[in-house]
Every structure is written in C-alpha cells, then in structure tokens.
Amino acid sequence: MNSEELFDIIRNRRSVRKYNDKPVDPAIIHKLIDAARWAPSAGNQQPLRIIVVTRAELKEKLNEATNKQAFFVIAPYILVICSDLTDTVNRYKQRGEELYHKQDTAAAIQNILLLATTYNLQSCWIGAFNEDIVKDAFKLPENVRPVAIIPIAYTDSELPAGPGRKELDTIIHYETY
C-alpha cells in the first residue's frame, strides 16, 4: 500500500449506523485488535483493554447504556474499548488520568476504524453512554474505564457521503495561533 491508498482509506472511512447480521470472520476481529495494540501510548504504558461482545444479552446492556440508540445491536461484534489507568496514572499522575489514557485509546480506536474499512466492514465510534452501566455489565475493576463502544459489521446500505471538512487554511497556524 502506498501513501495515496492509505489517504484514500482515511478519506473514505465513515461512521455507519445501518448494519446487517452477516457473520464477520473472527480472524478479522483479531487483526483489528492487533492493529489497536500497535497504536502509540504515552510512555508505552499500553492501557488499552478490549472486551469483545457477541452475546445478545450483553448487547442489550450496551443498548441500555447508550440510552437505547439500538442501531448497533445487530452487529455481529461489538468492541468495548477500555483503559486500564493503573500504569499511566502511576507514571504520569493527573495528566495520565485526565489526558494520556484517552489519547492512547483514541489512537487505538482509529487503527481499528481504518483497518475495518480495508475489510469493507463498517463501524461507528460511540462515545455517548452511561459508564456505570457498562462497568457493571462487564464487571470492570475500579481502575478500568470504558472509553468507547465500537460495533463491527457489514452493511447493505449505501455508505453516507463524506462529511464536509473545514478548509486547510482555516485550521493551519504557523509558528503562533
């Protein structure tokens, strides 16, 4: 793959909310998780933890946690992206708790989303959910925080048009703001 092909993948990734229940090869799910594992992390602390969800009753708990968004429960796989704060907070204290673990998991999530696109799989980064419901449903220890819910599935629908983006000259600042 060259840089233009990678840039096309980045540009063509979409947040999709219409899935089907067509099976997804478990080997692909493992590749997505492996890609997440290779994301950078502050001080190489690697706080990433991923819960792979396939059972209907646990998907319903996630549906409850998302205030019944429901669109994702048909997905064959749902990844609950978590962060184990222990090492990051021990090393970086407040900044580790407030920022670094979030950056680390965000980088991992982006790897998942981009690699899923190469397999013609669709996903959506769900960040709006009740953390307490997720913590309880998945028996998360106190030091582990759920960060995102990522359904992985195929879709029968047309991919949405790309969202508009601000012009480069509105976001670039040289030397000072």
C-alpha distance (Angstrom), angle and dihedral (degrees) to the residues before:
residue distance angle dihedral
M1 . . .
N2 3.76 . .
S3 3.78 129.2 .
E4 3.82 93.9 -95.2
E5 3.81 91.4 53.8
L6 3.79 90.2 50.0
F7 3.79 91.0 48.1
D8 3.83 89.3 51.5
I9 3.82 89.8 53.4
I10 3.79 89.9 50.5
R11 3.82 91.8 48.9
N12 3.80 94.4 44.5
R13 3.81 99.1 48.4
R14 3.79 110.5 112.1
S15 3.77 138.2 -172.4
V16 3.79 100.8 -119.8
R17 3.79 125.0 -169.1
K18 3.82 100.8 -178.7
Y19 3.79 115.7 80.0
N20 3.75 139.5 163.2
D21 3.79 128.4 -143.5
K22 3.82 95.4 -115.4
P23 3.81 107.0 142.8
V24 3.78 118.5 -101.7
D25 3.78 118.1 -146.1
P26 3.83 108.0 -106.2
A27 3.82 88.4 -139.6
I28 3.81 88.4 64.5
I29 3.81 90.7 52.2
H30 3.80 88.8 52.8
K31 3.82 89.8 50.5
L32 3.82 90.3 51.4
I33 3.79 90.1 51.4
D34 3.80 91.2 46.0
A35 3.81 89.0 52.8
A36 3.81 88.7 51.8
R37 3.80 89.7 50.9
W38 3.82 90.0 58.9
A39 3.81 94.4 56.9
P40 3.79 115.8 113.5
S41 3.80 119.4 -99.1
A42 3.79 132.9 -170.2
G43 3.77 109.1 -87.3
N44 3.82 87.8 -9.7
Q45 3.82 87.7 -81.1
Q46 3.82 90.8 145.2
P47 3.82 99.5 -154.3
L48 3.80 92.5 173.3
R49 3.81 117.2 127.3
I50 3.82 122.4 170.9
I51 3.78 128.7 -162.4
V52 3.81 113.1 -157.9
V53 3.79 110.0 -147.2
T54 3.81 124.0 -162.8
R55 3.82 103.7 141.8
A56 3.80 117.1 102.3
E57 3.80 95.1 -136.8
L58 3.80 91.5 55.2
K59 3.79 91.3 46.1
E60 3.79 87.0 54.8
K61 3.81 89.7 53.5
L62 3.81 88.0 53.8
N63 3.79 89.2 48.4
E64 3.80 88.8 53.4
A65 3.81 90.2 48.1
T66 3.82 91.1 53.1
N67 3.80 92.8 51.9
K68 3.80 90.1 -103.9
Q69 3.80 99.3 -57.6
A70 3.85 83.4 157.1
F71 3.81 97.9 178.7
F72 3.80 92.6 105.2
V73 3.82 103.3 48.2
I74 3.83 92.6 87.6
A75 3.83 90.8 60.5
P76 3.82 110.6 110.8
Y77 3.80 90.2 -135.3
I78 3.75 132.1 30.2
L79 3.78 119.5 -174.0
V80 3.79 117.3 -152.1
I81 3.77 104.6 -156.5
C82 3.78 113.1 -150.7
S83 3.76 137.8 176.2
D84 3.79 124.5 -140.5
L85 3.78 100.4 -148.1
T86 3.81 96.3 -168.4
D87 3.81 102.2 97.3
T88 3.80 97.1 30.4
V89 3.81 93.1 51.2
N90 3.80 92.9 43.0
R91 3.79 90.2 54.0
Y92 3.82 102.0 35.2
K93 3.82 103.3 22.5
Q94 3.82 114.4 -162.0
R95 3.81 95.6 1.6
G96 3.80 89.8 52.6
E97 3.80 91.0 52.0
E98 3.78 97.3 42.7
L99 3.79 101.4 37.6
Y100 3.80 123.5 -3.2
H101 3.79 99.7 61.8
K102 3.82 89.0 50.2
Q103 3.79 92.5 49.8
D104 3.80 90.2 47.7
T105 3.79 94.3 52.9
A106 3.81 91.8 42.3
A107 3.80 90.5 57.1
A108 3.81 89.9 48.9
I109 3.81 91.4 49.1
Q110 3.79 91.6 51.8
N111 3.82 89.7 53.5
I112 3.82 89.5 52.6
L113 3.80 93.4 48.4
L114 3.79 94.4 48.4
L115 3.79 96.0 45.4
A116 3.82 90.7 46.5
T117 3.80 87.7 56.1
T118 3.81 90.6 57.5
Y119 3.83 88.8 57.6
N120 3.84 91.3 49.2
L121 3.78 88.4 -111.6
Q122 3.76 120.5 141.8
S123 3.76 130.3 -141.3
C124 3.76 144.4 165.8
W125 3.78 128.0 -146.1
I126 3.81 104.2 -127.8
G127 3.78 113.0 -165.8
A128 3.80 100.5 155.6
F129 3.79 106.2 90.4
N130 3.78 142.7 113.9
E131 3.80 105.6 -95.4
D132 3.80 93.5 -160.2
I133 3.81 92.7 58.4
V134 3.82 90.6 49.7
K135 3.80 92.8 45.8
D136 3.79 90.7 51.3
A137 3.81 96.7 43.0
F138 3.80 93.4 51.1
K139 3.81 97.8 34.3
L140 3.79 93.5 -122.5
P141 3.79 116.0 -172.7
E142 3.80 117.8 -118.4
N143 3.82 93.1 -100.6
V144 3.83 94.1 53.9
R145 3.78 119.2 84.2
P146 3.82 125.2 -167.8
V147 3.80 109.4 -128.6
A148 3.81 107.5 172.9
I149 3.78 145.2 -2.3
I150 3.81 115.3 -136.0
P151 3.83 120.1 -173.1
I152 3.80 114.4 -158.4
A153 3.81 117.5 -158.1
Y154 3.76 148.5 122.3
T155 3.77 120.9 -98.8
D156 3.79 133.4 -146.1
S157 3.77 93.2 -160.4
E158 3.77 129.9 87.7
L159 3.75 113.1 -92.1
P160 3.78 112.2 -106.9
A161 3.78 118.6 -105.7
G162 3.74 114.7 -93.8
P163 3.75 114.8 -86.2
G164 3.76 116.9 -111.1
R165 3.75 117.2 -97.7
K166 3.77 131.1 -153.6
E167 3.78 115.1 -105.6
L168 3.80 114.7 -95.0
D169 3.79 92.9 -117.5
T170 3.82 89.8 60.5
I171 3.80 93.4 57.7
I172 3.81 103.2 35.5
H173 3.79 120.1 88.7
Y174 3.78 120.9 176.1
E175 3.79 120.1 -147.0
T176 3.82 94.9 -24.0
Y177 3.78 136.2 20.5
